[in-house]
Amino acid sequence: MKDPIVVGIDEALASSERFDAILDARSPSEFADDRLPGAISTPVLDDAQRARIGTIYKQQSPFEAKRLGAALVSRNIADIVEYQLAERPREWRPLVYCWRGGNRSGSLATVLARIGWQTSVLDGGYREFRRRVVADLEILPAPLRLHVVAGRTGSGKSLILQSLAGLGAQVLDLEAMANHRGSVLGLMPEAVQPSQRRFESLLWETLRKFDPLRPVFVESESRRVGQCHLPDALIARMRAADCTLIEMSLEHRAALLLREYRHFTENPGALFERLERLVPLHGRRTVDAWQALASEQRWAEFVIALLEAHYDPAYDRSMARNYTAIAKAPRIELADDSEAALREAARQLMTGGAA
């Protein structure tokens, strides 16, 4: 009978191809909060069971907690083996981890190894992975050739990034990672932002794959995208990077925003709730006037008013303060908000053809 093989985080990351699956033995809520890239959830205790055992450990005795925990873990591992892992071949090679590489991963890994699978356990567990992510995010941005795509709200920056990715460019789409469009109206319907830890893991996974010899295009984000904060090293590198300014007329920007934020025109109540957050900045009378335009479905006027009074001044101030290179940045002027115009802007960015 074989025992599980203990591997460190360096070995696990450097030779990830040696594992056929990465199993997260933590509870479902821990898995949802963050996890190793490609991991699947195989909890040996669910959230309620984990809480119950913790209470018994503190209020009754460690022995009673361990006795009950052993029974629950055994039942759960039996289900994992019988159902989740039923089709795995004899040559299957899993890597198992929990929070610290202790009892939960050890219990699951021991059973898998006894079955005959070549099983590894991550030494230090998720905690070691988290430490690596935090450390790497301080150094990964430095060698990258970041190129900031700037432009006022509605100028199509996110869509241009998508076109760049389609052309084979390296793209760092922070809004996609954060599941947020980066403003008071930026949270999409039914969207849930990742935890800060999950956001940082997604960012780490993306940054480490970039070729430092090729440019990486990124939008001119602020320090925070919704509730997700950018690491200091990345925001500093972005603010020192070369920029290209995307320009589009006010009317075409309004038209693009109405397409992209159609959910607000279909549900004005949700729009009004978000607009209430602007009362401290612009006052009750101004916000009431915006809501009146929306109530009358004068959508183009509404968007233009919001851009002129709120978004454009705020963006201009932020850029002047944080992206000093923008003053001398080359510009790409879009004739309209069409897909063809956005693709052409992406092509010009790829070829360095800005004016």
N, C-alpha and C positions, 0 to 999 in steps of 0.2 A: 504494500500500500504506500502511496506517495503522500507526502505532506505538501501543503501549499508553499509556493516559492515567494519569498518576500522581496519586493523590488522597491527601490527609491524613486522619487519623483523624477530625477534626471533620467534614469533608465527608462521609466515608463513613457516619458515624453519623447525621448530620442528613438525609441524602438516600438512605437505604438502599433506598427504593422504586425508585430508578433502576437497581438491579442485579437481574437475573433470577436470579442464583445467586452464592454466595460460595464460592470454591474454595480449599481449604487445600492448598498444595503441600508441606507438611512431611511427615515420616514418620508412619506410623500410630500409633506410640507417642506422638509429640508431639500428634497430633490427639486421641487418647484422653485425654491429660492435661488439655487444655483447648483451646478454640477459640472463634472468633467466633460469635455467635448465628446459627443457621441454616446454618452452613458445612457443606460436604460434603468428604469426604476424596478428594483427587486427588494422591497422593504422587508426586513425580518421582523420589524414591529411597525404597526401603523401608528398614526399620531395619537389616537386615543389610548392605545396600549402603552405607548412610550410615556404618556403623561401619567397614566395609572401606576406604572412601575416606579416612576420618579416620586410620586406621592407616598407610596408604600415605603420606599427607601428612606425618605426623610421622616415620616411620621410613625412608622412601625419599626422596621429593622432592615438592614442590608440583606440579611439572609432570606427573609420572606420575599423581598423584591427579586433577588436572584433566582429563587425557586420558581416563582410565578413567571419571571422572564424566560427562564429556560423552557418551561412548558409552552409558552406562547411562541417563542422563537422556533422551537422544534416543529410546531404545527405549521407555522408560516413557511418555513423552509421546505417542508413536505409539499405544500401547495405549489411553491415556486418550481421545485423539481418536477412535479407531476404535470403541471400545466404550462407555465411559462417556458420551461426548458425541455419540454418533452421531445422536440424534434432535433435536438442538438446531436451531432454525430460523435463518435468516440474520440475523434481527433480534435475536438473543440477546445479552444484555449481562452478561457475567461480571465479578466483582471477584476478583482473585487475590491471595493473600498467602502469605508464608512466615515465617520467624522474624524477619528484619530487613528484608524487602522487597528482598532481594538476588538472588543467582544463581538460586535455585530458582524463585521466583515470576516473576522476569524471563524465564527460559527458557520457562516454560509460557505466560506472557502474550504473549510475542513470537510464538510459533507461533499462538496463538488469534487474535491481531490480524491476522497475515498471512492467515489463512483468510478474514477479513472480518468477524469478530465485533467489536463495540465493546467492547474489553477495557480494564479499569482495573486498576492495581496499587496496593495499599495501601502508602503511604510509611511505612517503619519497621516494617511487618509486624506480626506478633502482639505483638512487644515493645511497640509503641506502644499497642496495644489494652490490654495488661496494665497499662501505666502509667495509662491512663485509668480502668480499673476500680478500681485501688488508690486513686487520687485521689478518684474519685467516692464510694467507700464511706465516705470521711471526712465527706462533706457531705450525701449523700442522706437519711440518717435524720432529720436535724435538723428539717425542716419537716413531717414526717409526724405525723398524729394517731394515734399508736399506742394500742391498748387491749389490755392484757394479760389473757388468760384463764388464771386460776390455779386450782389445785386439786390435791389429793393424787393420787398415782399410782392410776390406775384410775377416775378420776372422769369419764373420757370427753372430755377436752379436745381431743384430736386429732379425734375423731368430731364434736364440736361445731364445730370449725373447718371440717370438710368440709360440714356442714349450712349453716354461714354462707356458704360459697362458693356452695352451691346456691341460696341466697336472694339472691345477687347482691352480697354484701358483699365488701369488699377483705380478703383473707386472706394473711398471710405464714406459710406452712407450712414452717417450718425443718426439721422432721423429714423431710418428704417430699423436700426438696432434698438433705438429708444422707443420705437412704436409711437412716435409723437412728432408733430410738425413744427414744434419749437416756438409756439406763441400761446397767448391766452385762449385762442380758438383752435389750438393744435391737436388736442386729443380727439382721435377719431371715435365714432360711435361704437360702443361695446368693446373698445380697445382697452387693453390692460398693459401698462408699462412694466417692463422687467424690474426686478429689484436692482439696487445699485450694484450688488455683487454680480448678478447675472449680466448686467450691462457691461461691466468691466471684463468679465470672462469672454463675452462675445467680441468685445473690442480687442482683447489680447489675442484671441484666436485669429482675428482678421489681420492685425498688424504684423504678426510673426510670419505670415505667408507672403507679405509684399517683397518684391524685388527692389532693393534700394537703388538700383541703377536706372529704374524707370520711374516717371512721375506718378504721384498718387493724388488724384483729384478729390477735393473735399469742400463741402459748402462752408460758408463763413458763419459758423454757428457761434453763439455766445457760450459762456462757461456752463450753462445748464440747458438741457433739452428736455422740457417738461420737468419731471422730478429726477432725471438722471444727470449727474455731474460729470463733466469731462475731467480726466486726470490732469494735474498741473503741467506735467511734461508735455502732454499733447497740445493743450491750449496754448502754451508758450511757443511751441514749434509752429502751430498754425498761424499765430499772430506775427511771426517772423518770416513767414513764407511769401513767395511771389503770389500775386493776385491777378485775376482777370475780372473786370467789371461787366456784368450783363445788363444791358439797358433795353427797356421796352416802354412804350407809351403808357400813360396812366389808364387809358380806356382799354387797351389790350390786356394789361395786367388785371384789371377788374374782371374782364371776360374770362381769363384763365382761372382766376380764383373762384368765380361762380361755378365753373365746371368741376374744380377740384373739391369744393366745399358744398356740393349739392345737398348734402344731408342737412345743412342748416336751413336752406330754403324750403326743404320738405318738412322740417321740424323747427319752426321759429321759436318754440318754447325753450328748446335747448340752447338756441342762439341767445335769447334774452337772458338766460341764466348766466351764460359766460360774459355777456356785456356788462352785467351788474358789477363784475370785478373791476371794471374800468372807471366806476364812479369816483373812487378816491383820486384818480389821476385827472379826470376830465370834468367832473362835476355832474350833478343830477340832470341839469338842463340839457347838456350836450348828449348824454347817453339816452335821455328821453327822445331827443330829436332823431337819433340813429334808430331807435326802436320804432318810432313812427314811420320812418321810411321803409323799414322792413315789414311792418304791419300792413302798409299799403302796397307791398310787393314791388316797390321801386328799387329793385335789387342793384342795378348798376349804380344808381345815385348813392345807395347805402354803402356799397363797397368803396366807391371813390371817396366819399366823405370819411370813411374809416381810415383809408390809406393816407389821405392828406393830413388828417388831424392826429392820428395815432401812430400808424405803422411807419410811414416814411420818416417823420422826425426822429422817432426812436431808433430806427435802423441807422440813419445818418449819424446820429450822435454816437452810437455804439461803434460804428466803423471808424469814425474819426479818432475815437479814444483808443480802440484796441487793434486796428489794422492800419498802421501808419503808412504802409506801402500802397494803400488804395489810392492815395492822391496822385501817384504817378503810374497807376496800373493801366495796361492796355484795355481797350473796350471792345465789346462785341454788341452791336446794336441789332436787335431783332425787329424785322419789319412788322411782324404780327405775332399772335399767340398760337399759330398753327404747329402741328407736329413736324412739318417740313422745316419750319424756321428753327425749332428747337434742335432738330437733328443737325441742321447746318451749323448751329452754334457749337454743338459737340464736335463736329468735324473740324471746325476752326481751332478749338481748344487742342484737339489731338495734333494738329499740324502746326500749332503756334501761329495761326493766321489772324490773331486779333489786331485791331487797328491801333 
